[in-house]
Amino acid sequence: MLIGAARDGGAGHGFVSYPGHSLPVVTTVEDRLYFFSGSADLPPGQGVHEQVADATHYAALAGVPQWRRMLSNFWPAEFTLGGRTYRTVEHAFQAAKIALVDPVLAARFALESDTDLARGDGAAARKHRKLVLLDEVQLHRWDGCKNAVMREAMCAKFSRHEALRAVLLATRPAQLWHGTGRGQPPARIHDLEAIRDGCDGDSAQRRVTRPESSPAGNTN
C-alpha cells in the first residue's frame, strides 16, 4: 500500500513539518514564546498565547524585527547539510524524505540544482512534499529518522548564522511553541530548546543584532 508523503509531521503541528518532540523537557520555566512563519511582529510576551513573568528578561528580542519568524523552518537562511546547500530547514527536511524514494528528485530542493524550487521559500518546499509516495517500508524508515533529520537541519541553520543564533539564545529560558494561529493546536518544540541550550556558551554573551537579510515571501 502506498501512503501519501503528506505524513511527514506530527499531529497538531499546523502547516509546517515539525515531526514531534524527540527529546525530554529541557526547561521547566513557565514562560512561553510562540512563533510561526507568519507571526506578527510584537514584543515578547504580547504574542497570541504567550506568557512571560518578566518581559524585560527578553528585551533584546524586542529590538529585532520579525524575531519570531526567524525561528521558523520557513525562514530563508542558507546552510549546508550532507554536502548540499539548502535555503530553508523545510527544504532540507523534504529533500531527506523524498530521497528515500528518488534521490534525483530530492536534489531539486538543494541550491546546487539551480531550480526554482531550491530558490523558493519554505512554503514552496512544503507544497512539494507530495512529489513522491512512500510505501510502507519507506514510511517506516522515515518515521525512524525524521526527528534526527529535523534536529540536524535546525542545528545547521543556527550554527551557520550568528545573528539567528543570537536570537535563539535570547529566548532563554522560555519554552518555545510553534502555533499557526489558524485553529491548529500549538506544539512545543523541545528539539529547538535543546539546540538553543546546547549552543556555545560564549555566544550567549553576544549582542542580538539585525540579521544580514530579510525573508522573501516567508508565509505558511
C-alpha positions in Angstrom: 0.0 0.0 0.0 1.3 3.5 -0.9 0.9 6.2 1.7 0.9 9.9 0.8 4.1 11.8 1.6 1.9 14.3 3.5 2.5 12.1 6.5 5.7 13.9 7.4 4.8 15.6 10.6 3.2 15.1 14.0 -0.4 15.7 14.7 -1.4 19.2 15.5 1.7 20.8 14.1 -0.1 23.1 11.7 1.3 23.8 8.3 5.0 23.1 8.7 7.0 20.0 9.2 7.7 19.6 12.9 7.8 15.8 13.3 7.1 15.8 17.0 9.3 16.1 20.1 12.0 13.5 20.4 13.8 14.9 23.5 12.7 15.2 27.1 11.7 18.6 28.5 14.6 21.0 28.5 13.3 23.9 30.6 10.8 23.9 33.5 10.3 27.6 33.3 6.7 28.5 32.7 7.4 31.4 30.2 6.1 30.6 26.8 7.1 32.2 23.4 5.1 31.3 20.3 6.3 31.5 16.7 5.5 30.5 13.1 6.4 31.8 9.7 3.6 34.4 9.7 3.9 35.6 13.3 3.0 39.2 14.0 5.9 41.5 14.9 5.1 42.1 18.6 7.3 42.5 21.7 8.0 39.3 23.7 5.1 38.3 25.8 2.5 40.1 23.7 2.0 37.4 21.0 -1.0 35.2 20.9 -1.0 32.7 23.8 2.3 34.0 25.1 3.1 34.4 28.8 6.2 35.7 30.4 6.7 36.6 34.1 9.1 39.5 33.3 9.2 40.9 29.8 12.4 42.8 30.4 14.2 39.5 30.5 13.6 39.3 26.8 14.2 42.9 26.0 16.9 42.1 23.5 14.4 40.4 21.3 12.1 43.5 21.1 14.8 45.3 19.1 14.9 42.7 16.3 12.2 42.9 13.6 10.4 39.6 13.0 12.4 37.7 15.5 9.7 35.1 15.9 9.7 34.3 12.1 13.5 33.7 12.3 12.8 30.7 14.5 10.6 29.2 11.8 11.7 26.4 9.5 10.5 28.6 6.6 12.9 31.5 7.3 15.5 31.8 4.4 18.9 31.2 5.8 21.3 29.1 3.7 23.2 26.3 5.3 25.0 23.1 4.2 23.8 19.6 5.2 25.0 16.3 3.8 27.2 18.1 1.2 24.2 20.1 -0.2 23.1 23.7 0.4 19.5 24.5 1.3 17.7 27.8 1.6 15.5 26.7 4.5 15.1 23.9 7.0 11.9 22.9 5.2 13.9 22.3 2.0 16.3 20.0 3.8 13.6 18.1 5.6 11.5 17.4 2.5 14.7 16.5 0.5 15.6 13.9 3.0 12.2 12.3 2.9 12.0 12.3 -0.9 15.5 10.9 -1.2 14.2 7.6 0.3 12.2 7.2 -3.0 14.0 9.2 -5.6 17.4 10.9 -4.9 17.3 12.7 -8.2 14.0 14.5 -7.3 15.4 15.2 -3.8 18.4 17.0 -5.3 16.0 19.6 -6.8 15.5 21.0 -3.2 19.2 21.9 -3.0 20.6 25.2 -4.3 23.2 23.4 -6.3 20.3 22.3 -8.6 19.6 25.9 -9.5 15.9 25.1 -9.7 13.0 27.5 -8.9 12.1 25.0 -6.1 15.5 25.3 -4.5 15.4 29.1 -4.7 11.9 29.3 -3.4 10.7 29.9 0.2 9.8 27.3 2.8 6.2 27.3 1.8 7.2 26.3 -1.7 9.2 23.4 -0.4 6.3 22.3 1.8 4.0 22.3 -1.2 6.2 19.9 -3.0 6.1 17.3 -0.2 4.0 15.0 -2.4 6.4 14.7 -5.3 6.6 11.1 -4.3 4.7 8.4 -2.4 6.3 6.4 0.4 5.5 2.7 0.6 5.1 1.1 4.0 8.8 0.1 4.2 9.9 3.6 3.3 7.5 5.2 5.6 8.8 3.0 8.5 12.3 4.2 7.6 11.2 7.8 7.5 9.4 7.6 10.9 12.6 6.2 12.3 14.9 9.1 11.1 12.7 12.2 10.6 13.3 13.6 14.1 17.1 13.3 13.6 16.8 15.0 10.2 14.9 17.9 11.6 17.3 18.4 14.5 20.3 18.3 12.2 18.8 20.8 9.8 17.8 23.2 12.5 21.2 22.9 14.1 22.9 23.6 10.8 20.8 26.7 10.3 21.6 28.2 13.7 25.2 27.2 13.6 25.7 28.9 10.2 24.1 32.2 11.1 25.4 34.1 14.1 22.5 36.6 14.1 19.9 33.9 14.1 21.8 32.0 16.8 21.8 35.2 18.9 18.0 35.5 18.6 17.6 31.9 19.6 19.8 32.3 22.6 17.9 35.4 23.6 14.7 33.3 24.1 16.3 31.6 27.1 14.8 30.2 29.3 11.3 30.3 27.8 9.5 27.3 26.4 9.3 27.5 22.6 6.0 26.7 21.0 5.0 26.6 17.3 1.5 27.7 16.6 0.0 29.0 13.3 -2.9 30.8 14.9 -5.2 29.1 12.4 -7.1 26.9 14.7 -4.4 24.3 14.9 -3.2 23.1 18.3 0.2 24.6 19.2 3.1 22.2 19.7 6.1 22.7 22.0 9.4 22.3 20.0 11.6 20.6 22.5 14.4 20.0 20.0 14.7 23.7 19.3 15.0 24.3 23.0 17.7 21.7 23.2 19.6 23.2 20.3 19.4 26.6 22.0 20.7 25.3 25.3 23.4 23.4 23.6 24.8 26.4 21.8 28.3 27.7 22.6 28.2 29.5 25.9 30.3 32.3 24.6 27.6 33.1 22.0 25.2 33.8 24.8 27.1 36.9 25.6 26.9 38.4 22.1 24.5 41.2 21.4 21.4 40.4 19.4 21.7 42.2 16.0 19.6 42.7 12.9 20.2 39.7 10.5 22.0 40.2 7.3 18.9 39.9 5.1 15.2 39.8 5.3 13.0 37.0 4.1 11.0 37.0 0.9 7.5 35.6 0.9 8.0 33.7 4.2 4.4 32.7 5.0 2.6 29.5 5.5 
